[in-house]
Amino acid sequence: MRSFIVTGMSCAACQARVEKAVKAVPGVTECAVSLLTNSMGVEGAASPEAIVKAVEDAGYGASPKEARTSASTANTTEPLTDTETPRLRRRLVWSLLLLIPLLYMSMGHMLWDWPLPRFFDDNHTAMGLAQLLLTAAVMVINQRFFVSGARGLLHGAPNMDTLVAMGAAASFGWSTWVLFGMTRAQVDGDSAAVLAGMQGLYFETAAMILTLITVGKMLEARSKGKTTDALKSLMRLAPQTATVVRQGAEVEIPVDDVRVGDVFVVRPGGHIPVDGTVLEGNSAVNEAALSGESLPVDKGPGDSVAAATTNLSGFLRCQARRVGQDTTLAQIIRLVSDAAATKAPIAQLADRVSGIFVPAVLGIAAITVVGWLLAGESAGFALARGIAVLVISCPCALGLATPVAIMVGSGVGARHGILFKTAAALEHVGRTRIVALDKTGTLTTGAPVVTDILPVAGVREDELLACALALESKSEHPLARAVVQAASQRGLSPLPVDDFRAVPGQGLTATAGQEQLAGGNRTFVGSLAVLPQALAAQAEVLAAAGKTPLYFSRGTTVVGVVAVADTLKADSPQAVQQLQGMGLRVVMLTGDNERTARAIGTQAGVDATVAGVLPDGKEQVIRQLKARASTAMVGDGINDAPALMRADTGIAIGAGADVALDAAGVVLVRNRLEDVPAAIRLGRATLTNIRQNLFWAFFYNLLGIPLAAGILEPFFGWTLNPVFGAAAMSLSSFCVVSNALRLNVFQPHNAAHDAKQTPVDLGDDLATQQRSPSSLTVRVGGMMCPHCEGRVRTALEALQGVLSAQASHEKGEVVMSLADGAEVEETALRQAVEDAGYQWQGLR
């Protein structure tokens, strides 16, 4: 999407006019204009010159946003600086200085007989001329209304400024006509006509309209400036300098000059200038600015650090990995900005109304004047009603109802590590009724850990772990790393062994002193040593819970079992409970076998479990769920890309530095599942705020316009002075923006006020396994656990033509989903399996 700056827009009618003009340009496929940020996003093949010309032909100005490549220009707050409020404040001050004496003369003297200079004694014409001059000065000060309004009218696109300008001009023109009549009456000596003329002057109405609308504009501009506070605070985080190592010496340079590969240092208390990798040193880093996580994160050699985070304790020496527009901070800023420039589907009605609003109001005003004249009222009365209709109508409130809430909601999300790529994503996540969760890395940690240690009688846990460590320290298997990590946490060191041998798909053997050590699956170890039945029964219980039992023996005796599993994240059960507490259905999708999936699903407390699904099978399940209700898919953003894109809302969890993952509409920076209910909570709050804004905008106009037209005058004698109409208009947009600002205090992680919706019926037709119509099954030996399955799956999915692979260590087979028309040679499949360390056993 290409971005443009648009100038000259004053209301929703202007926004609608620009969108209509640009969408008519050949080659433009999509256009979204933001009145809030005065920006425009355009998709399509049309040239920038053609787009700019279309905007200019519509009566507005446009220019492409300059591409920014440096960190400082990318993160500067200059584009969001509120320059409008000071300008409006100056206009307001000068307008008030002129309005005060005008009101003194027109109302203070005429109504309450306040004293005036002798020059005006019994000289009403002079008083009228003074009011004319003061009003004309106010009109000159606020000439922007007339210039913008006239330009819109000439281009066939009247806007809010047109309404204000016509209302003020009608008051001024009528009053000038009456003043000329007073002059003639004074010449004729008709004092009664002169006094009647003074009572028919509306100069103060014209000046008051312009001044009150300026007050409203200033309040609106000030409030709109606050909606981008979250974005501006992010931009201010970027350090302006970095300390790099050049030729062995530390040199402080502008952050713009840092290049990928540069080595930089950060001392305690300093801000990390760019994304990088720690080379030396250990420290705690505060990442709250990016992720919302209040607790510091320990960093050491090999760990990643991000720009704008704070080094709290130790000295770090790092290598630059991402600079300028590629840093995590710059990507977050870009995502929040782009979200504000997009349209939410809920705004479509307001956009359609805005396109015809001003012409309709002009028509209503004309009908009002003519109608009252035909009813026998005076021209002054009829004109006052028509002016009231013009100045009370407010298309701005319609245009701002959605974008201000989207901007504030996106900013609140960014502060908590929840990033919405588009306004539609923020709306859709608020409508979510079903949440589908990937298992590995989403519900679970994604890394195996030791969960249970079961030594036989007479053997201590450390003794069993020492035996396991002696074997597993020599292995590269993922389960071996879990055992080594558990042993190291207890301070154990591996015993020296000889004759180490790995039996693919079975286990490990080695010699320690005069004894043979063995470890592996039940069949392998049971063939070398005596397996107690009680221990075997305990191991079966662990296996039923989704864990992988590893048996270990010394000599001819089994010494125990170590169970390894991919465990649930600490916050997963609570997050699932929160989702269910909001009335949402939670479904877990996994490629694991039914027994493992059921065990994890039970622990997490999900409503339904779908096991044995390939990546394309997950996409099919999402189709089924979408047919029942709005569905969100939560995954890692890469392997789950088809399902994420198919869902109404794709949520990528644990993105870290990769905040721009393409498949997801919502990106969670932290790897915490509780951010999912927080995102849905924020979406609901934003959606509620938008509905409130739209209700106020429509209700205000539907109530105010008939009242201004005098429709209640025959029944109750109620009429609306144009001055009060202008005051109401000036406050309408301010109220909408102020309501949106309430979202700034919303706490997404607070579940105390969750509104529970009625859960949807999932039905009984969720598939337990999805297979591609074009599939190929191969037999593979040596797989003994889910982690073996993962290694084989990764190796085969790397082959061209293989869309996905589903491995089963229990069946010893892999089912592959192939692209349409794809043919994968057997030699390539065999090579991939053997390179992964497993046995090729042929096609099935």
N, C-alpha and C positions, 0 to 999 in steps of 0.2 A: 504494500500500500504506500502510495506517495502522499506526502503531507504538504499542505499549503497554509499560509497565513491569509485570512480574509479580513478586510477592513470595511467599515461603513455599515455593519449590521447593528441594528438597534433593538430588534424584537424577533419573535418567532416567525412573523411573516417574512422578514428578511431572510431568515434561515431557510424557510421553505422555498423562497424564490431562488436562492443560490443553488440549492439542491436540484430544483427542477431544471435550471439552466444548464448545470454541469451534466446531469443525467442525459440531456438531449444531445450532448457532444458524441459523435460517432466514435466508437471504441471504448467508451466508458461503461463498465459493467456494474459498478457500485460507487455510491458517493454518500458520505456522511459528514454533515456540517455540525460543528459544536458552537452554539451561541456562547456557552460558558467560557471557552478558551479561545474563541475567535479563530478556530482552526478547521481544516477540512481534510478528510482522507479520501483518496480517489484510487480505485482499482480499475485496471483496463489498459489498453494499448494506446489510448489517446496521448498526444504530445502535451507537455506542460504548457506550451504556448497556446494551444487550442483551448485548454482548460482555463487559463488566465483570461483569454479573450472572452470566453463565455461569461465569466464572472463580471468582467468589466462591461460587457454589453447589457448585463442585467442591472447595472448601476452601482456596482460595488468594486472594491479593489482586491487583488490577490497576488501573491508571490510565493514561489516554492520555498519551503524551509531549506536553509543551507545545510548541507551535510556537515556534521561535526565529527571530527576524528580525534581530538585531544580530550583528555580526561577533564581538564578544567572547563572547557567550553561545553562538554557534554553535561556537566553537573552544575553549571552556573544557574542561579535563580533568576537571571536577568529576563528570560522570556516570560516568567510568571510574576515579575514585579508589577505591583498595582500602581500604574501611572494615571489611571482614570480618576481615582478618588481625589487626589490633590487638585486635579484640573476642575472637577465638579465642585470641590469645596470653594475654590476661588470664585467660580461663577455664582455659587450660592451666596457668598458674602457680599459681592457687589449687588446682586439682585435684592437682598434684604435691605441694604443701605438705601436703595431707591424705593423699595416697597413700603418701608415704614412711613415716610412722609406721604406717600400716595394713599395709604390706608388712613392716615391721620386726617387728610383732607376729605376723602370720599366717604368715610364712615364716622370718624371721630367728630368732625365738624357738623356733618349733615344729620347724624343721629343724636349726638349728645351735645351739640353746640360748643365743641371745644374751640378755643380762640385761635384766630388766624391773623397774620399781619394785616395792617390797615389797607394795604394795596388790594386785598381781596374783599374788603367790605362791600357787600351788595354788588359784587362784580362776579357773578357766577360764570360768565364766559371766560374770564381770566382763570378762575379755578378749573374750568374744563380744559383750557389750554395747558395749564400746569400738569394736570393729570395725563393729558395726551403725551406731553414731553417725557414725563417720568416713565410712562408705560412704554413708549417707543425705545427709551434707553434700556429698559429691562428686556425688550424683544431683541435689541441689538446684541446685548450680552449673551442671550440664549439663542442666537441666530442658528445654532447647529440644528435645532429642531426644524426650522424652516428650510434650511438647505437640504437636509436629509429627506424631509417630508416631500419637498418639491421634486427632488431627484427621483424618489420612488414613484411619485405620481406620474412624472414624465415618462418613466420606463414602464408604466402600466403595472407597477407593483407597489401600491400604497402600503405604508407600514405604520407602526405606532407613532412615529414622529409626524406622519401625515395627519393623524387624528389630533395630536396635540397642537400642531401648527394651525390646522383648520379651526379648531376650537378657539384658540387665542386670536387668530386673524378675524374670525367672525365677530368676536367680542369687540376687538379694536375697530373693525370696520363699521359695525353698527353704531358704536359710541361716537366715532368721528362724524358719521352722518347726522346723528342727533345733535352733536356740537355745532355743526353748520346751521342746523335749524334753530338752535338757541341764539346764535349770532344774529340771524335775521329777526328773530322775535325781539331781541334786545334793541336792535335798530328801530323796530316798530314800536318799542315801548311796552311790549306785552310781557309784563313781569311774571304773570301766572304761567305763560308758556315756557318762559325761561326756567322757572322753578320746576315745572313738570319735566323739562328736558334734563335737568340735573339729576332727577330721580331715575331717569331712564339710561344714564351712563353706565357702561360696564367696563370702563378702563381698568379698574382694580381687579375685575374678574380675569381679564387677560393676563395681567401681571402676576396675579396670585396663582393661576393655572401653571404658568411657566416656572414660577419659584417652587411650588409644591412638587411638581414633577421632577425638578432638579434635586429637591430633597430626597425623593424616592430613588432617583437614579444614583445619588451618592451613597445612600444606605445599601442599595442593591450591589453597587460596585465594591463597597467595603466588605459586605458579606460574601460576595463571590470570591474576593481575594482570600478570605479565610478558608474557603473550600479547598484551596490548593496548599494549605499549610503543611499537610503531611508530606506532600511531594517536595515542597521547598525545604523542609527539614532534612529529607533524604539528600537533597542536592548539597546542602551545607556540610554534610558529613565528609565529603571528599577532601583529603589533604591537598594542599597546593604545592608542597615540596616533598622530595624523597631523598634519603641519604643513600647513595650508591657507592659501590667500591670500584674505583677506576685506577688501574695500575698500582694496586696495593694500598691506595689511600682512600679514605672516606671523603666523598664530595657531595654537598647538598645542591640538588638541581631541581628545576620545576618538574612537577609530575608529568607534564606533557612530554618531556624529553626521555622518560623511561621507556626502554624498549624490551621486547620479549627476550629473555635470556640474561638480562642485567642482574647482577647480584646487589641486593640492598639490605640494609640493616635497620632494625627497629629496637629502640631502647625501651625500658619500662616506662609506661605512661604515654608512649607515642602511638600515633595512628598508622596502621598499615596502609601504604599509598596505593598499591595495586594488588591484584590477585597473584599469589605465588605459592611456592613450595618451600617448606622449611629445610634448610641445609644443615644448620647447626643451631644448638640451643634448645632449651625447654622453657615453656612459659604457659600461663593461663591467658586466654584471649577472650575478651568480652565481645560476643557476636550479636548482642541485643538489637543493635541498629538494623541488622539485616533480617534476623530470624525471629526477633521478639523473645528469644530465650534469655532469661535473666541470669542464669548460672553461667559462669565462665567455662570455657572448653579448653582442656589441656592440649597443648600442641608440642610436637617433637619432630625430629628429623623424618622427612617423608610425608608429613601432614600438610594439608592445604590451608592457606590463609586467604582471607578476602579483604579487598579494599574497604576502608572506612571502619574496620573493626579495630579494637583497642588492645594493645599489648599491656597486660597488667603487671607482670612480675619479672620475667627473665629477659635476657638479651637474645634476640633472634637474628639469624643470618639467613636470608631467603633468596630464591631465584624467581624473577618475574615470569609469570606464565600467561597472564592476560592483562592487557593495558588498554587505556582509552575506552572506546565504546564496547569493548569485549569484557570488561570487568563485571562482576556480579552486580555491583551497585548500579552501574550504567544500564544493565539489562533490566533491573527492577524499575528504575526510573522510566525507562522506555515503555515497559509494560503498563505501568500506571497511567502514563500520558496517553498511550494508544487506547486504553480502555475508555478514557474520558472522551475520546474523539469518535467513538463508535455509538451506534444506536441500540437501545433496548427495544425488543418487540412491543413492550407495553406502551411505548411512546408513539406508536403508529397512529392511534386515534387523535392524539393531540396534534401531530404533524398534519394530518388531513384537515383538521379544523383550522389550524393556523394558516393554511394556504388560502382559505376563503374568508377568514375572520374579518380583516380590515375592510374589504369591499362590502361585506354584509353589514358591518357597523355603519359605513357611509350611507348605505341604502336605508338603514333603520333611522338614522339621524334625519335624512331628507324626508322620509315618510312622516316622522314625528313633527317636523316643522309644518309641513303641508297639512297634516291632519289637524293640528291645533288651530291653524289659520282657518281651515274650513269649519271648525267647530265654533268659530266666532271669537277666539281669543286674540289679544293684541299681538302685533309683530314682535314686540319685546319679549312677551311671555313665550311665544312659540320658539323664538330664537334661543332663549335660555334653556328650554327643554332639549333642543337639538344639540346645543353646545354641551350640556350635561351628558348626553349619550356619547358624544365624541370623546370626552375627557375621562369618563369613568371606565370605558372599555380597556381591557388590558391583555393583549396577546402575549406580553412578556411572561406572565405567570404560567401560561401554557407551555411556552418554549423552555422555561427553566425547570419545570416540575420534575422532569426525569434526569437531565444531565447533572444538576447540582447534587442530587442524591447519589448518582453513580460515582461522581468524583469523590465525594466524602467517603462513601462506602469503600471504594478502592483504596483510598488513603488509609483508612482504619485497618483494612486487610493487610496492607503493606507493612504497617507497624507491627503486626502480629505474625509476619512470615507467611501470609496468605495472599497470593497474587492472582488477580483476575485479568485475563488477557483481553476480554471484550465486555461491553455492557450486557450483551446477551448471556454470557457465561454467568455473570453476577445475578441476573434475573432467573436463569434456569436453575441454578443451584438452590435458589430460594423456593422453587416449586418442586424439588425432589421428593419423591415418595418411596423410592426403592434405592438402596445403596448396595452395589455389588463390589465385593472386596477380593482382590487377588490374595492368595495365601502367603507365598514366599516373599519376604521383604516388606509386606504390607501389614498383615496380621502378625507375622513372625519376624524374628530378627534377620533371617536370611543366612545365618551362619550357625553351623552345628556346635553345640556345647555339651559337656558332660552333665547329665541330669541325675543319674543314679549310680551308686557304687555298691555292689552286692558281693562281698567276700564270703567264702565258705567258712564254716566254723573253724576257729583256730588261726585264721588269717586276718591281719589288720587291714584297714582300708589303705593306709599308706604302703603296705607291703604289696597289695594287689596293684595299686597305681604304679609302684616302682617296676613291677614285672611288665605292666602294660607300656610304661614309658621306655623301657629298654628296647622293645620291639617297634613301637610307633614312632620313635624319634628317628628311625631310619627310613620311614615311609613318607611319601608325598601325598598320600590320600587325604581328602578333606576331613574324614573322621579321625585320622591320625593327628591332625593339627589340634583338634578339640581335646584329645587325650593329653597331648603334650602341654597344652595351655593349662589344663586342670592340674597337672602334676607340678608345673612350674609355680602355680599359685600357692602350692603347699611347700615350696622350697625344695622339691626333689630334683635330683640330677640323674641323668640316664646311666645305667650300669654298662660297663664295656661288654660287648658281645662279639662272638665270632660266627662265621658261617651263616650270615644273614641271607634269607631267601624269601622272596615274595611269590606266592602262588596266586596267579590272577583269578579273581572271583572267589577265592577261598579264604586266604589269610596269610599270616607271616610266621616264619620259624627262625630261630637263632639258638646259639649255644652260649650259656653263661656259666663259666667254670666247667663243671662236669654235668650240668643239667641242661636239658633241652627246654626252651621256652617256645610257646606257640600261642597265637591269637588269631581270631577270625570268626566265621559264622559257626553255628551249632554243629553242622555236619562235619566240617573240617576239624574242629577241636575235639569233637566227640570221637573221631576216628583215631586220635592220638592219646586220649586220656579218658579217665572214667568221669562221666558227667552225673552228678547227683540229681535225682529226680525232683527234689524240692527246689533246687536252683533252676532247673529247666522250667518248672511251673512258674516261678517268679519272673523268669525271662519272658515267658509267653504273655504274662500280664503287661509287662512293659511294651512288648511288641503290639499288643492290642491297643495300647494308648498312643500309638504312632511313633514309638521310639525304636531305635536300632540297637539291639543288644549285641555287644562284642564279648565273646568268651575268651578266657585266658587260662593257660595251663602251664604247670612247671613239672617237668618229668612226666609221670603218668597220672598226675592229679590235677583236676581243674581247680584253680584258686579263686575263681569268681567271675562276675559279669560286670562290665562297665557299659551303661546305656548312654547313647548319644542321640540328640534330637535337635531339630530346628525349633526352638521354643518360642512361645508367644512373647511379644513385646509386653513390657510391664503395664502399659496403659491400654492394651487392646481390649480386655474384657470391659473396662470402664467406658471406653469409647463406644463399643457396641451397645452397652447398656444406655448410654446417653442418646444414641441414635434411636433406639427402641422407645426411649422415654419421650421422644419427639413425635412418635407415631410412625416411624419409618420401618420398613422391612429391610433386614440385612441378610444378604446372600453371599456365601463364600464360594469362589471359583478356584479350582486347582487342577493341575495335571497329575497330582498324586493319586495313589490307589484309594479305593473306597475306605479301607480300614484306617489309614493314616488321616485321610480327610475328615472322616467322621470323628476321630479322636480330637483333632485340632478344633473342629467346629463346635464340639461339645464344650471344650475348655473356653472358647471365646464367647459362647452363648448366642451364636447366630441363629437366624430363623430357618435357613435352608442351606444345604451344602451340595454343590455340583462338582463331582470328582471326575478325574480322567479326561479332562477337556484339553484339546490342543488350542493354541492361540486363535486359530480361525473358529474353533468350536466355542470359545468364549464369546466371540463376536455374535455367533448364532444365539447363544443364551441371552445376550443383551437385547437382541431383536425380540425374543420372547417376552422379556421383562418390560421392554418399552411398550409392547402392545397392551400391557396392563396399566402402567402408570409411568410418570416421568422418572427416569432412571439415571443415577450417577454411577460411574465406574471408577474405582480407585485402584491404581497400579503404579508401576515404576516409570511409566511414560515411554518405554522403549519396547520391551518384549510384549507389552499389553497394548501396543499402538492400535491394532484393529478394533479392539473392544472399547478403548478410550474414545476413538473417533466415532464409533457407532452410537455410544451412549448420548443421552441428552446433555449430560455434563461429564466431561473427562477430567479426573482429578489425579495429577501426578504427585506422589508423595515422596519426600526425601530427596528433592531435586538438588539441594545444596547449591553449587555454583551453576548448575545447568537449568537456570530458571526459565529459559526460553524453549523448553521442550515443546516440539510442534504438535504432538498428538493431543495434548491436554489443554482444556480451556481454563482450568484452575491449576495453579502450581503451588504446592506446599513446600516451603524451603526446608523445614525440619522433617525428620523422619519419625514423626509422632502421629499416631492415628487419631489422637484426640483433637487434632487440628481439622479433621473432617467434619465432625459435628459443629465445630466453631465456624467453619466456612459456611455451612448450611444455615446456621443461626444468623450469621451476618447477612447472608442472602435474603433470608426471611425479613430481617429488620429493614433492609434497604428497600425491598419490595413493598413492605407496609408503608414506609416513608414516601415512596413514589405515589402509592395510591392516595395517601393523605394529601399530597401536593396537587395531584390531578383533581381530586374532589374539590379542594379549595378553589383551584383555578376555574373549573367549570361552574361551581356553585356561585362564586363571586360574580362572574359575568352573567349567568342566567338570572340572578337576583338583581344585580345592579343595573343592567341595561333597561329592563322594564320600569324599574323605579325611577331612573333618570328620565325616561320618556314621559313620565307623568301618568302611567297607566292606573295608579291608585288615586289620582286626584279627584275623579268623579265620585269615588266611594268614601274616601277618608279625608280628602283635601290635602293629601301628602304630595309635596313636590320636592325635588332635590336641587339645591343651589349648585351651579357648576363648580363653585369653589370647593364644596364638600366632595363632589365627584372627583375632582383632581386630587384631593387629599386621599380619598379611598384608593385611587389608581396608584398613587405614589407609594402606598403601603402594601399593596397586594403582592408585588414581586418580592419585596423585603420579607414578607411573612413566609413565602414559599422557601426562600433561601435560608431564613432563620430556622425553619422547621428541619431542613436538611442538615443544618449544622449540629442538630441534636445528636446525630449519629456519632459525632466525635467522642461522646462520652459512653458509647455502647461498648460493652465488654463481651467479645465473642465467646470466651471460654467460661462464662458464667451461665450455668444451666438452671439457675434458680427459677427463672421465669419462662421456661420452655412451655410452649403451647402444644399439647399433644393432639395430633390429628388422628382420624380414624384409620387404622392400618388397612392397606389394600390386601386383597386375596391373591396369593401367589399361584394358587392352583396346584394341580398334581402333575402337570405335564412338563416340568423342567427336565431337560435331557440330562442323563447322567454321563453321557459321553458323546462327543461329536466327532465324526470322521469325515474327512474330505472325500468327495466322490472319486478324486484321482489320488490314490494312495499306493504305498509300497511298503511291504513288511520284510524286515531282515532279522536274522537271528544273531545275537551278540552274546558271547560268553565273558565271564569275569565281572559282571555287574552284581554287587552285593548289597547296595543300599540306595536311597534316593539321591545321594550325592554322586554316585556312579552314574545314575540315570541322567543327572544334570550335565555331567562331562560329555557323555555320549551325545546327548541332545545338542549341546553347543557345537560339537564337532560336525555333526551332520547338517545342522541348520546353516553352517557356513558355506555349504556347497551351493553352487548356482542351480536354481530350479527347485530346491527344497524350501517350501514355505515354512514348514514346521515339522518337528519330530516329537513323538511321544514314546518314551522308553519305559519298560517295565522290567525291573531286576528279578521279580518273581517269575515272570513268564520267559525271561531271557530273550525278549524281542523288542524291536523298535518299529513303530508304525509312523511312516513319513507321509506328509501331505505335500503333493507336488503341484507346481504351477501348471496351468492348462497347456497341454502339448509338450511339457518338459520331459526330457529323457535323461536320466542320470546313469552314467556307466557304472557297472558293478565294480570295476577296478578303483574308481574314485571313492565309492562307498567303503570298500575294504580298506583303502589307504587311510581314510579319515578315522575309521574305527580303530585300526591298529596304532595310528599315531597318537590316539587318545589313551593308549595303554590297555586295550581290551581285545578280545579274540573274535575274529570274523568267522562266523559259522554258516554263512551263505544266505541266499534269498529264501523266503518262505513261499 
